[in-house]
């Protein structure tokens, strides 16, 4: 199980009302995927306002999902900064200030 961070702009309906314990899924095997960043300071803030979520990548279940995710992540290089996913489980919501590195750890 891989954990990481996902920034959810308020204008993306997919994330409206999600809370820890919820599963968010794209519902498709093609773009747009969910980009789960490995380091909180590398999160791409795409639109404001938004929410920063710590998530766990849901592993692909079916053979079609496994093939789609293998192909989606194949061109990311040897040490990618993010993982493409079809679904994530929301673990917690963090302050968006973490994205800019302005939070003390």
Secondary structure, 3 states (H helix, E strand, C coil): CCEEEEEEECCCHHHCCCCCCCEEECCCCCCCCEEEECCHHHCCCCCCCEEEEEEEECCCCCHHHHHHHHHHHHHHCCCCCEEEECEEEEEEEECHHHHHCCCCC
